[in-house]
Amino acid sequence: MQSEYRVYIGYLPKELIPQRLLKAKTNYWNSRHVKIPKLFNLRFPIAPESIEMKSSSGNKTITLINGGQVNILKSPELTEWTMDMRLPDLPGDPAAVYSFDLFLEPYVYIELAEALKTRKTVFKLMVQRDASDGKEFYTSTLASLEDYTLKEDASAAYRFTLSMTFKKYVTYGTRKITVKKSGKKKKVSKKKKSREHIVELGHRSTRVKKGDTLPKLSKKHYGSTKYWKALYKYNKSVIEKAAKKHKRKSSVYGKHLYAGTVLFLPNKSVIKKTKA
């Protein structure tokens, strides 16, 4: 029974998507007189010949004093997927299918892989399978790019092959507990949720451009300037670091922003609940 794969990565930050691809997306949906979807899914042009999925139990075997063994059951380890993506280096390949019918050179996918890894980006991994018996099987999960290898062979049908390993990503949060001393008694304060470790679907990032201010960015991404203090609160360390790099003692609560600084953008439901 033969099966064909279609592999996409979605929920990409806008700055990682080539401008010509965003334009092609707009033209594609406008030509069909359909409202343009906000989400963006990038398809790899050639389906991988095979996909390897690894799911380990995480169990631990220990040896007892009498020489026997017991198995300590633990939670499963995160699932991994490994696949080889063949990248056509010329347009017109009959086997290739591109997002919005736009040919992209191999370097676009290679640069994207590097950015996903170095910028610690969480994205949506989607694999669609069409089997000859008519059944379909989907994989759709949050994931991170754990590793990639670029293979280049001038004698092969496809010169560039990008071997990629994805790992399932699970959202999580941590809590900080501050212990206060009061005389001889120890008092435990209320648990405070750590914003630095909150990762929720829908969070994004943006790169500061010349002329940007926190109120402007708040208006652009949240529809109101009133969230600028919350933006500063989430990005304080990054903003202050950039200010010191430009020989300022401080940014004066985000007044001084510098082009190129990457700011974290919590989703709207989170930013609204933030007390600035």
C-alpha positions in Angstrom: 0.0 0.0 0.0 1.6 3.3 -1.1 1.2 6.5 0.8 2.0 10.1 -0.1 3.1 12.6 2.5 2.5 16.3 2.6 4.6 18.1 5.2 3.9 21.7 6.4 5.2 23.9 9.1 2.9 26.6 10.4 2.4 29.4 12.9 5.6 30.9 11.7 6.6 34.4 12.9 6.0 36.9 10.1 9.6 38.0 10.0 10.7 34.5 9.1 8.5 34.4 6.0 9.9 35.8 2.7 8.0 38.9 1.6 7.4 37.5 -1.9 5.7 34.5 -0.3 3.5 36.7 1.8 2.6 38.6 -1.4 1.9 35.4 -3.3 -0.4 34.3 -0.4 -2.4 37.6 -0.8 -2.7 37.2 -4.5 -3.7 33.5 -4.2 -6.6 34.2 -1.9 -7.7 37.4 -3.6 -7.9 35.6 -7.0 -10.4 33.2 -5.3 -12.3 36.1 -3.7 -11.9 34.5 -0.3 -10.9 36.3 2.9 -7.2 35.9 3.5 -6.5 33.5 6.4 -4.2 34.9 9.2 -2.4 31.6 9.7 0.5 30.8 7.4 1.6 27.2 6.5 4.7 26.6 4.5 4.8 23.4 2.5 8.0 21.5 1.6 7.9 21.0 -2.2 8.9 17.3 -2.4 7.3 14.7 -0.1 9.8 12.7 1.9 10.1 9.1 0.9 9.9 8.0 4.5 9.3 9.4 7.9 10.7 7.9 11.1 8.8 8.5 14.3 10.5 7.7 17.6 8.6 7.5 20.9 10.5 6.1 23.9 8.9 5.1 27.2 11.3 6.8 29.6 11.1 3.8 31.9 14.1 2.9 34.1 15.3 -0.6 35.0 17.1 -1.1 38.3 18.9 -4.1 39.7 17.9 -5.3 43.2 20.2 -6.7 45.8 19.2 -10.3 45.0 20.2 -9.8 41.4 16.7 -9.4 40.0 15.5 -6.5 38.1 12.4 -4.3 38.2 11.1 -1.7 35.8 10.2 1.7 37.1 7.5 3.2 34.9 7.9 6.8 34.0 6.2 9.3 31.7 6.9 8.8 28.0 9.7 10.9 26.4 8.8 13.5 23.8 8.1 12.1 20.4 10.6 12.8 17.6 10.1 12.8 13.8 13.0 12.5 11.3 12.6 13.0 7.6 14.7 13.9 4.5 13.4 16.9 2.5 14.6 17.0 -1.1 14.9 20.6 -2.4 14.7 21.2 -6.2 17.2 23.9 -7.3 15.3 24.8 -10.5 11.7 25.7 -11.1 9.4 23.5 -13.2 10.0 20.2 -11.4 6.8 18.1 -12.1 7.1 16.4 -8.7 7.2 19.6 -6.7 4.3 21.4 -5.2 4.9 24.8 -3.7 2.9 27.0 -1.3 0.8 29.3 -3.4 2.5 28.0 -6.6 5.6 30.0 -5.9 9.0 28.4 -6.5 11.5 29.0 -3.6 15.2 28.3 -4.0 16.8 25.8 -1.6 18.6 28.4 0.4 15.2 29.8 1.6 14.4 26.5 3.4 18.0 26.2 4.6 18.0 29.7 6.1 14.6 29.0 7.7 15.9 25.8 9.3 18.8 27.7 10.8 16.5 30.5 12.1 14.0 28.0 13.6 16.9 26.4 15.6 18.9 29.4 16.6 15.9 31.6 17.5 14.3 28.7 19.5 11.0 29.0 17.6 8.0 26.9 18.4 5.9 26.1 15.4 3.2 23.7 14.2 4.3 20.5 12.4 1.7 19.0 10.1 2.0 15.8 8.2 -0.9 14.7 5.9 -1.0 11.2 4.5 -3.2 9.8 1.7 -3.3 6.0 1.6 -4.4 3.9 -1.4 -7.3 2.5 0.7 -8.8 6.0 0.9 -8.1 6.5 4.6 -6.2 9.6 5.8 -3.9 10.0 8.8 -2.8 13.4 10.1 -0.1 14.5 12.5 -0.6 18.0 13.8 1.4 19.1 16.8 3.5 21.9 18.3 7.2 21.1 17.7 10.7 22.4 17.7 13.6 21.8 15.3 16.1 19.7 17.2 18.6 19.1 14.5 19.2 19.4 10.7 21.8 18.2 8.3 22.3 19.5 4.8 23.4 17.0 2.2 24.7 18.2 -1.2 25.3 15.8 -4.1 25.8 17.3 -7.6 25.3 13.8 -9.2 21.9 13.1 -7.5 18.5 13.9 -9.0 18.1 16.5 -6.3 21.2 18.3 -5.4 20.1 19.4 -1.9 18.6 17.3 0.8 17.7 18.7 4.2 17.5 16.0 6.8 15.5 17.3 9.7 14.6 16.1 13.2 11.6 17.6 14.9 10.6 17.1 18.6 7.1 17.5 20.1 6.8 20.6 22.2 4.7 20.7 25.3 3.6 24.0 26.8 4.5 24.5 30.4 4.7 27.1 33.2 6.8 27.4 36.4 6.1 29.0 39.7 8.5 30.9 41.9 8.0 30.6 45.7 9.6 33.3 47.9 10.3 32.4 51.5 10.1 35.3 53.9 11.6 35.2 57.4 9.6 36.8 60.2 11.3 36.2 63.6 11.7 32.5 64.2 8.8 31.6 61.9 9.1 31.0 58.2 6.3 32.4 56.1 5.6 31.3 52.6 4.3 34.0 50.3 1.8 33.6 47.5 3.0 31.7 44.5 3.9 33.9 41.6 3.7 32.7 38.0 6.9 33.3 36.1 6.2 35.1 32.9 9.6 34.2 31.4 8.6 30.6 31.2 5.0 30.9 30.0 4.7 29.7 26.4 1.2 29.7 24.9 0.0 29.1 21.4 -0.3 32.4 19.6 2.7 34.2 21.1 4.9 36.0 18.5 7.9 38.2 18.2 8.7 41.3 16.2 11.9 43.1 15.2 12.0 46.8 16.1 12.3 49.2 13.1 13.6 52.8 13.0 10.9 55.1 14.4 9.1 52.4 16.4 7.9 53.1 19.9 6.2 50.9 22.5 2.9 52.8 22.1 3.1 52.4 18.3 3.9 48.7 18.6 1.1 48.3 21.1 -1.4 50.0 18.7 -0.2 47.9 15.8 -0.4 44.5 17.4 -3.1 44.9 20.0 -5.3 47.7 18.6 -4.6 50.2 21.5 -1.6 52.1 22.8 -2.5 51.3 26.4 -0.6 48.0 26.5 2.8 49.7 26.0 3.7 49.3 29.7 2.9 45.6 29.6 5.1 45.3 26.5 7.9 46.9 28.4 7.4 44.6 31.3 7.7 41.5 29.2 10.8 42.8 27.3 12.5 44.8 30.0 15.8 42.8 30.0 16.1 42.9 26.2 15.3 46.6 26.0 17.6 47.6 28.8 20.4 45.5 27.3 20.1 47.2 24.0 20.1 50.6 25.7 23.4 49.8 27.5 24.9 48.6 24.3 24.2 52.1 22.9 25.9 53.6 25.9 22.8 54.7 27.8 22.3 54.1 31.5 18.7 53.0 30.8 16.0 53.0 28.2 13.8 55.3 30.4 11.0 52.7 30.5 11.3 51.8 26.8 11.4 55.4 25.6 14.7 54.6 23.7 14.2 51.6 21.4 16.8 50.5 18.9 16.3 49.0 15.4 17.0 45.3 15.3 15.9 44.5 18.8 13.6 41.5 18.9 10.6 41.9 21.2 8.4 39.2 22.5 4.7 39.7 21.8 2.3 37.8 24.2 -1.0 36.9 22.7 -3.9 39.3 23.3 -5.5 37.3 26.2 -2.2 37.3 28.1 -1.3 41.0 27.5 -4.8 42.1 28.7 -4.4 40.3 32.0 -0.9 41.8 32.7 -0.7 44.4 35.4 1.8 47.0 34.2 
